Amino acid sequence: MTDDMQPVDAVVGEALVPMSGLLRLLMPTTAVGFALKGLDGRYLLANPAIEGLLCRPGEHLTGKSEEELVPPPACSLLAECDRQILAGEASAGADVELACNGQSRRYWWLKMAILAPDRTLQAIASLIEPATRQQASLAIQETLQRLQEANRDLQQMVVELEQVASTDRLTGAWNRRRLEESVRSEMERMARYGQSLCLLLIDIDRFKPINDRYGHAVGDAVLQRLTALLQAALRKVDSLSRWGGEEFVVLCPNTARATASAIAERLRREVAAAHFASVGSVSVSIGVAECGAGESWEEWFARADAALYRAKSGGRNQVQVAAEHACHEDGAGHVAANFVQLVWRPAYECGNEVIDRGHRQLFTDANRLLAAILSEQSGEQRGAIVDQLLANVVEHFRDEETVITAAGFPAAAEHLQLHEALTAEAHRLLDDYRSGTRGVGDVFQFLAYEVVTKHMLGADRMFFDYLRPPAAATPTARPGAAASPVDPQ
């Protein structure tokens, strides 16, 4: 590389392309050609700019190799770039001559290593810009700079959203979103290292009469006072979350059942001995359960909930410990996220289970399709995934429209028009895919960028505030909890 080129590493870092960066490179409006090829040398994804340069009209880059696309002199230079990438370089580039509209033009072709989380090479990305070396460098640098800025903005937005979305507004404790995120992490750590993990489910005894007699303001003060007592009595490794209403959850990492029982008893005594303004004394009942090997979150919580129910039914102001979980084999293997998977985060939730479930399904669909592309599954397998994911898009839109209309979202009519446009595009895309005029990469781009990144993480946020329940709202049903014949306060 000559001196008039910017140092590539200063632009692309370690060449790990995040999802938001990949999507923007795939945008139809990009001025820089972008493509991704597997280690077998055949292309997996490409944007229209590079296909227009390397393919004949109506043809697609997917499945082709550079030997089929570029003249031998350029192919030799590109092969040398590949060798450098395979030898461990983060990036490599070359000046090549390509025919465009019957004329030979010079292009700068930059290749970047795409690494898996374990730092092994997974694919090779290409950026192509028709220009002199210096112009190409500036164009590529400008494109990547926009990507970096977009990623920083997205990261900042996620931080701000999570600060709001992970904390209970009344008590300052974690809310159930943050809890469930932490539970997943701790259960994975338990499975990996064999550490114990316990759950305390705490319920204020006879809380409803407090609200009825003294009013909700006093009830809120009781919740705030209780939160302060519990947080002061817990260990640093423990986390306190408000599950909803008068129920709290304590997650105790690396803690066996006997220790968790002792912690619960200490909390019960602290609360019973404390004074609460306007109310006097308050007591709590606590259910304790240790997570068993192969047990799901729902099963684990249900056992803690059953123990809590025994404490309430047995006279309240006591601790009950669930029996040990019967172990069973879990045949499901752990699949590591690859370098461009969409990762669902609690900050993306709106609080409505119907919409959140649909959004999570779209994340799953995008990742399934990308996995099918990268693993080079058969056309029939990919086609089945495409059919299902586009059907899921349409179904989700229908469910979402019902919810936001019922919630009184004032811009519901305009939002429905966005759905209609995306649905029409989905049907056109499906028809084109079946006829062979559009590739599976086009379907992935539509789902991951147009539906997930642009619409779901953009336009959908406009109605989130209309769906969030008030702080004192009754919580939704607990996972795995069956309806009790009585509801002991």
NORGI-V525234 format. One record per backbone hydrogen bond with DSSP energy under -0.5 kcal/mol. NH is the residue of the N-H (numbers start at 1). CO is the residue of the C=O. Records with the same first field share a line. If there is no record, write none. Layout:
NH = CO, CO
This chain:
5 = 2
10 = 7
11 = 7, 8
12 = 8
13 = 9
15 = 12
17 = 15
18 = 16
22 = 18
23 = 19
24 = 20
25 = 21
26 = 22
27 = 23, 24
30 = 27
33 = 128
35 = 126
36 = 45
37 = 124
38 = 42
41 = 38
43 = 64
44 = 36
45 = 36
47 = 34
50 = 47
51 = 47
52 = 48
53 = 49
54 = 50
55 = 51
59 = 56
63 = 43
64 = 61
66 = 41
68 = 65
69 = 66
70 = 66
75 = 71
76 = 72
77 = 73
78 = 74
79 = 75
80 = 76
81 = 77
82 = 78
83 = 79
84 = 80
85 = 81
86 = 82
87 = 83
88 = 85
89 = 84
92 = 111
94 = 109
96 = 107
98 = 96, 105
100 = 103
103 = 100
105 = 98
107 = 96
108 = 129
109 = 94, 107
110 = 108, 127
111 = 92
112 = 125
113 = 90
114 = 123
115 = 113
116 = 120
119 = 116
122 = 114
123 = 114
124 = 37
125 = 112
126 = 35
127 = 110
128 = 33
129 = 108
131 = 106, 129
136 = 132
137 = 133
138 = 134
139 = 135
140 = 136
141 = 137
142 = 138
143 = 139
144 = 140
145 = 141
146 = 142
147 = 143
148 = 144
149 = 145
150 = 146
151 = 147
152 = 148
153 = 149
154 = 150
155 = 151
156 = 152
157 = 153
158 = 154
159 = 155
160 = 156
161 = 157
162 = 158
163 = 159
164 = 160
165 = 161
166 = 162
167 = 164
168 = 173
172 = 168
174 = 240
175 = 166
179 = 175
180 = 176
181 = 177
182 = 178
183 = 179
184 = 180
185 = 181
186 = 182
187 = 183
188 = 184
189 = 185
190 = 186
191 = 187
192 = 188
193 = 189
194 = 190
198 = 252
199 = 289
200 = 250
201 = 287
202 = 200, 248
203 = 285
204 = 246
205 = 283
206 = 489
207 = 204
210 = 206
211 = 207
212 = 208
213 = 209
214 = 210
215 = 210, 211
219 = 215
220 = 216
221 = 217
222 = 218
223 = 219
224 = 220
225 = 221
226 = 222
227 = 223
228 = 224
229 = 225
230 = 226
231 = 227
232 = 228
233 = 229
234 = 230
238 = 235
239 = 251
241 = 249
242 = 174
243 = 241, 247
244 = 247
247 = 244
248 = 202
249 = 241
250 = 200
251 = 239
252 = 198, 250
253 = 251
254 = 196
255 = 196, 252
260 = 256
261 = 257
262 = 258
263 = 259
264 = 260
265 = 261
266 = 262
267 = 263
268 = 264
269 = 265
270 = 266
271 = 267
272 = 268
273 = 269
274 = 270, 271
276 = 280
279 = 276
280 = 276
281 = 279
282 = 271
285 = 203
286 = 318
287 = 201
288 = 320
289 = 199
291 = 197
295 = 292
300 = 296
301 = 297
302 = 298
303 = 299
304 = 300
305 = 301
306 = 302
307 = 303
308 = 304
309 = 305
310 = 306
311 = 307
312 = 308
313 = 309
314 = 310
315 = 312
316 = 311
320 = 286
322 = 288
327 = 325
328 = 293
331 = 329
335 = 333
336 = 334
341 = 338
344 = 342
348 = 345
349 = 346
353 = 351
356 = 352
357 = 353
358 = 354
359 = 355
360 = 356
361 = 357
362 = 358
363 = 359
364 = 360
365 = 361
366 = 362
367 = 363
368 = 364
369 = 365
370 = 366
371 = 367
372 = 368
373 = 369
374 = 370
375 = 371
376 = 373
377 = 372
382 = 378
383 = 379
384 = 380
385 = 381
386 = 382
387 = 383
388 = 384
389 = 385
390 = 386
391 = 387
392 = 388
393 = 389
394 = 390
395 = 391
396 = 392
397 = 393
398 = 394
399 = 395
400 = 396
401 = 397
402 = 398
403 = 399
404 = 400
405 = 401
406 = 402
407 = 403
408 = 405
409 = 404
412 = 409
415 = 411
416 = 412
417 = 413
418 = 414
419 = 415
420 = 416
421 = 417
422 = 418
423 = 419
424 = 420
425 = 421
426 = 422
427 = 423
428 = 424
429 = 425
430 = 426
431 = 427
432 = 428
433 = 429
434 = 430
435 = 431
436 = 432, 433
437 = 432
438 = 432
442 = 439
443 = 439
444 = 440
445 = 441
446 = 442
447 = 443
448 = 444
449 = 445
450 = 445
451 = 446
452 = 447
453 = 448
454 = 449
455 = 450
456 = 451
457 = 452
459 = 454
460 = 455
461 = 458
462 = 459
463 = 460
464 = 461
466 = 463
467 = 463, 464
468 = 464
473 = 470
481 = 478
482 = 480
